[in-house]
Amino acid sequence: MGLISGITTDVAREYSTTLITPNTASDNVKESLTAKALPASVVVISPEARARLLQARDEPISAEQQEKNLTALAELKSSGQGPSVNLGYALFNDLNTSTDASTLSPLLSMTADNTQSAMDDFAAALHQVLAEGQVGRGRYDNSDTAEAMALTLTQSKLHKLIEKYVSGDNQKQATGIADQMINVKVAIRNSAMLSGAQDTLTLAMRYGTRDMQDSARDDLKKFESGTARPQVELNGMMKAMNPDGDMNAVFSAFAAIIRATPNPGNAAQPSIDGALKQLDIYCQQWQAFTEKYAS
């Protein structure tokens, strides 16, 4: 039987030998020390067993046993309980990431290592990736070209984090959540650009020359068909993305896409230069990301 709460096997055995069956009205059972009548259905402890019980109770519990007891208590308290999402995470409280955090929050409960520290690390990594995709975009360039790079790299980084932190059984679902978030951003981007092209055409029809009207009409058709420059750039960057391959080749492809921007009379050169500087920032961020979160 072993040691139970400080009571030895011998003492426990002594108790088992003193258990009696319920008394009937005619029974005349006396307690061994006081000679008082006992009620029905009681456990009678002999003087020898009582002495041994008192001796066992008075013996101090060793430090080793105390440590075991505390460990067992902690395990009991935590049994059936997994890590909990901390609403104090920067992921939820940073204005640049809080909206996306609501979308990605289910990923936190999918960690392969079902511990609080793993969840905390995952939340910090998600915050870094989302913040770089938002705040980093404006370091040198806020153009749609820089936004296309940010969307592409953010999606790839999220895939990397899912591979690192999410259990295999949940990775497909987690990737779907991340991709859906990016798809929504792309859809909002396209909708805003299409609306802008429609407004431009409206203004051109009211106040512009025939050439301005033709140009605005042509731009609108391109946005409607998905062949406008910003859309082509984003598609090209996403196709070029190969996070498990040579990222230098990926960034070179990004640079080539940027330099292909129509630039009549060098009018677009400041935007091109700004996008290339922003690309350098993204290159540095990617290098730091892979060093920190390499599996």
C-alpha positions as CSV (number, residue, x, y, z in Angstrom):
1,M,0.0,0.0,0.0
2,G,2.9,2.3,0.7
3,L,3.0,5.6,2.6
4,I,-0.3,7.6,2.6
5,S,-0.3,11.0,4.2
6,G,2.3,9.9,6.7
7,I,0.5,6.7,7.8
8,T,2.5,3.5,7.3
9,T,1.3,0.3,5.8
10,D,1.3,-1.4,9.1
11,V,-0.9,1.2,10.7
12,A,-3.3,1.1,7.8
13,R,-3.4,-2.7,8.1
14,E,-4.2,-2.4,11.8
15,Y,-7.2,-0.2,11.0
16,S,-8.5,-2.7,8.5
17,T,-8.5,-5.4,11.2
18,T,-10.5,-3.3,13.6
19,L,-13.5,-2.6,11.3
20,I,-16.7,-4.2,12.6
21,T,-20.0,-4.8,11.0
22,P,-23.0,-2.6,11.9
23,N,-24.4,-3.3,15.4
24,T,-27.8,-4.6,16.1
25,A,-30.0,-3.4,18.9
26,S,-28.8,-6.4,21.0
27,D,-25.1,-5.8,20.5
28,N,-23.2,-4.6,23.5
29,V,-20.0,-3.1,22.0
30,K,-17.7,-1.2,24.4
31,E,-14.9,1.2,23.5
32,S,-11.6,-0.5,24.7
33,L,-10.3,2.5,26.8
34,T,-13.4,4.3,28.1
35,A,-15.8,1.3,28.3
36,K,-18.5,3.5,26.8
37,A,-21.1,2.0,24.5
38,L,-20.5,2.7,20.9
39,P,-23.1,3.6,18.3
40,A,-23.8,1.3,15.4
41,S,-21.5,1.2,12.3
42,V,-18.3,2.6,13.7
43,V,-14.6,1.8,13.3
44,V,-13.0,0.5,16.5
45,I,-9.3,1.4,16.9
46,S,-7.3,-0.7,19.3
47,P,-5.0,0.9,21.9
48,E,-2.0,-0.5,19.9
49,A,-3.2,1.0,16.7
50,R,-4.0,4.4,18.3
51,A,-0.5,4.5,19.8
52,R,1.1,3.8,16.4
53,L,-1.2,6.4,14.8
54,L,-0.1,9.1,17.3
55,Q,3.5,8.1,16.7
56,A,3.1,8.4,12.9
57,R,1.3,11.7,13.2
58,D,4.0,13.2,15.3
59,E,6.8,12.2,13.0
60,P,7.8,15.3,10.9
61,I,7.5,15.1,7.1
62,S,10.9,15.2,5.4
63,A,11.9,18.1,3.1
64,E,11.9,15.6,0.2
65,Q,8.4,14.5,0.9
66,Q,7.2,18.1,1.3
67,E,8.7,18.9,-2.1
68,K,6.9,15.9,-3.6
69,N,3.7,16.9,-2.0
70,L,4.0,20.5,-3.4
71,T,4.8,19.2,-6.9
72,A,1.8,16.8,-6.8
73,L,-0.4,19.7,-5.7
74,A,0.8,21.9,-8.5
75,E,0.2,19.2,-11.0
76,L,-3.2,18.6,-9.7
77,K,-4.1,22.3,-10.0
78,S,-2.8,22.5,-13.5
79,S,-4.3,19.2,-14.7
80,G,-6.8,19.8,-17.4
81,Q,-5.8,23.4,-17.8
82,G,-3.8,24.7,-20.8
83,P,-2.1,28.0,-21.3
84,S,-4.3,31.1,-21.3
85,V,-4.3,34.0,-23.7
86,N,-3.1,37.1,-22.0
87,L,-5.0,40.2,-23.1
88,G,-2.1,42.3,-22.0
89,Y,0.0,41.0,-25.0
90,A,1.4,43.9,-27.1
91,L,-0.2,42.0,-30.0
92,F,-3.6,43.1,-28.8
93,N,-2.7,46.5,-27.5
94,D,-0.6,47.9,-30.3
95,L,-2.9,50.0,-32.5
96,N,-0.9,48.9,-35.6
97,T,-1.6,45.2,-34.9
98,S,-4.8,44.9,-32.8
99,T,-7.2,44.5,-35.7
100,D,-5.1,41.7,-37.2
101,A,-4.6,40.2,-33.8
102,S,-8.3,39.5,-33.5
103,T,-8.2,37.5,-36.7
104,L,-5.1,35.6,-35.7
105,S,-5.9,35.0,-32.0
106,P,-7.2,31.4,-32.7
107,L,-3.6,30.5,-33.7
108,L,-2.4,31.0,-30.1
109,S,-4.5,28.0,-28.9
110,M,-2.9,25.7,-31.5
111,T,0.7,25.7,-30.2
112,A,2.5,22.4,-30.5
113,D,4.1,22.9,-27.1
114,N,1.1,23.3,-24.9
115,T,2.7,25.6,-22.4
116,Q,2.3,29.2,-21.3
117,S,5.8,30.2,-22.4
118,A,5.2,28.8,-25.9
119,M,2.0,30.8,-26.2
120,D,3.8,33.9,-24.9
121,D,6.6,33.5,-27.4
122,F,4.2,32.9,-30.3
123,A,2.2,36.1,-29.4
124,A,5.4,38.1,-29.3
125,A,6.5,36.7,-32.7
126,L,3.1,37.5,-34.3
127,H,3.3,41.0,-32.9
128,Q,6.7,41.6,-34.4
129,V,5.7,40.3,-37.9
130,L,2.5,42.3,-38.0
131,A,4.1,45.5,-36.7
132,E,6.9,45.3,-39.3
133,G,4.3,44.8,-42.0
134,Q,2.6,48.0,-40.9
135,V,5.0,50.4,-39.2
136,G,8.0,49.4,-41.4
137,R,6.1,50.2,-44.5
138,G,6.4,53.9,-43.9
139,R,10.1,54.2,-43.2
140,Y,10.9,55.5,-46.7
141,D,7.9,54.8,-48.9
142,N,4.2,54.5,-48.3
143,S,3.4,53.7,-51.9
144,D,1.3,50.7,-53.2
145,T,4.7,49.1,-54.2
146,A,5.9,49.1,-50.6
147,E,2.5,47.8,-49.5
148,A,2.8,44.9,-52.0
149,M,6.2,44.0,-50.5
150,A,4.8,44.2,-47.0
151,L,1.8,41.9,-47.8
152,T,4.0,39.3,-49.5
153,L,6.6,39.2,-46.8
154,T,4.1,39.2,-43.9
155,Q,2.3,36.2,-45.4
156,S,5.5,34.3,-45.8
157,K,6.6,35.2,-42.2
158,L,3.3,34.0,-40.8
159,H,3.7,30.7,-42.6
160,K,7.2,30.3,-41.0
161,L,5.8,31.0,-37.5
162,I,3.0,28.5,-38.0
163,E,5.6,25.9,-39.0
164,K,7.5,26.7,-35.8
165,Y,4.8,27.0,-33.2
166,V,1.6,25.3,-34.4
167,S,1.1,21.6,-34.0
168,G,1.1,19.5,-37.2
169,D,-2.6,18.6,-36.9
170,N,-3.5,22.3,-36.8
171,Q,-1.1,23.8,-39.3
172,K,-3.4,23.6,-42.3
173,Q,-6.2,25.4,-40.4
174,A,-3.8,28.0,-39.1
175,T,-2.3,28.6,-42.5
176,G,-5.9,29.1,-43.9
177,I,-6.6,31.7,-41.2
178,A,-3.4,33.6,-42.0
179,D,-4.0,33.4,-45.8
180,Q,-7.5,34.6,-45.4
181,M,-6.3,37.6,-43.5
182,I,-3.9,38.5,-46.3
183,N,-6.6,37.9,-48.9
184,V,-9.0,40.3,-47.1
185,K,-6.2,42.9,-47.1
186,V,-5.6,42.4,-50.8
187,A,-9.4,42.6,-51.5
188,I,-9.7,45.9,-49.5
189,R,-6.6,47.2,-51.4
190,N,-8.1,46.4,-54.8
191,S,-11.5,47.9,-53.8
192,A,-9.9,51.1,-52.7
193,M,-7.9,51.4,-55.9
194,L,-10.9,50.6,-58.0
195,S,-12.9,53.3,-56.2
196,G,-10.1,55.7,-56.7
197,A,-10.0,55.0,-60.4
198,Q,-13.8,55.5,-60.7
199,D,-13.5,58.8,-58.9
200,T,-10.7,59.9,-61.2
201,L,-12.8,59.1,-64.2
202,T,-15.8,61.0,-62.8
203,L,-13.6,64.1,-62.3
204,A,-12.1,63.7,-65.7
205,M,-15.5,63.5,-67.4
206,R,-16.6,66.7,-65.6
207,Y,-13.5,68.8,-65.8
208,G,-10.8,67.1,-67.8
209,T,-9.7,67.1,-71.4
210,R,-10.5,64.3,-73.8
211,D,-7.0,62.8,-73.3
212,M,-7.5,62.9,-69.5
213,Q,-10.8,61.2,-69.9
214,D,-9.3,58.5,-72.1
215,S,-6.5,57.9,-69.7
216,A,-8.8,57.7,-66.7
217,R,-11.1,55.3,-68.6
218,D,-8.1,53.1,-69.5
219,D,-6.9,53.0,-65.9
220,L,-10.3,52.0,-64.7
221,K,-10.5,49.1,-67.2
222,K,-7.1,47.8,-66.0
223,F,-8.2,47.8,-62.4
224,E,-11.4,46.0,-63.3
225,S,-9.5,43.4,-65.1
226,G,-6.7,43.0,-62.5
227,T,-4.0,44.3,-64.9
228,A,-3.2,47.7,-63.3
229,R,0.4,48.3,-62.3
230,P,-0.2,47.9,-58.5
231,Q,-2.0,44.6,-59.1
232,V,0.7,43.3,-61.4
233,E,3.4,44.2,-59.0
234,L,1.7,42.4,-56.1
235,N,1.1,39.3,-58.2
236,G,4.7,39.3,-59.4
237,M,6.1,39.6,-55.9
238,M,3.9,36.8,-54.5
239,K,5.0,34.5,-57.4
240,A,8.6,35.4,-56.8
241,M,8.4,34.6,-53.1
242,N,10.3,31.5,-52.1
243,P,11.0,31.5,-48.4
244,D,12.7,28.1,-48.4
245,G,14.9,29.0,-51.3
246,D,17.4,31.8,-52.1
247,M,15.9,34.9,-50.6
248,N,18.6,37.0,-52.3
249,A,17.0,36.0,-55.6
250,V,13.6,36.9,-54.2
251,F,14.7,40.4,-53.2
252,S,16.4,40.8,-56.6
253,A,13.1,40.0,-58.3
254,F,11.4,42.6,-56.1
255,A,14.0,45.2,-57.1
256,A,13.4,44.4,-60.8
257,I,9.7,44.8,-60.4
258,I,10.2,48.2,-58.7
259,R,12.6,49.4,-61.4
260,A,10.0,48.4,-64.1
261,T,7.7,51.1,-62.9
262,P,6.7,53.4,-65.8
263,N,8.9,56.5,-65.5
264,P,8.3,58.9,-68.3
265,G,10.5,62.0,-67.9
266,N,11.8,60.5,-64.6
267,A,8.6,61.7,-62.9
268,A,8.4,58.4,-61.0
269,Q,12.0,58.3,-59.9
270,P,11.5,59.6,-56.4
271,S,8.9,56.9,-55.8
272,I,11.2,54.2,-57.3
273,D,14.1,55.3,-55.1
274,G,11.9,55.3,-52.0
275,A,10.6,51.8,-52.7
276,L,14.2,50.5,-53.2
277,K,15.2,52.0,-49.9
278,Q,12.2,50.4,-48.3
279,L,13.2,47.1,-49.9
280,D,16.5,47.4,-48.1
281,I,14.6,47.7,-44.8
282,Y,12.6,44.6,-45.6
283,C,15.7,42.7,-46.4
284,Q,17.2,43.5,-43.0
285,Q,14.0,42.6,-41.2
286,W,13.8,39.3,-43.0
287,Q,17.4,38.4,-42.0
288,A,16.7,39.3,-38.4
289,F,13.5,37.3,-38.5
290,T,15.1,34.1,-39.8
291,E,17.9,34.4,-37.3
292,K,15.5,34.7,-34.4
293,Y,12.9,32.2,-35.4
294,A,14.8,29.6,-37.3
295,S,13.4,26.2,-36.4
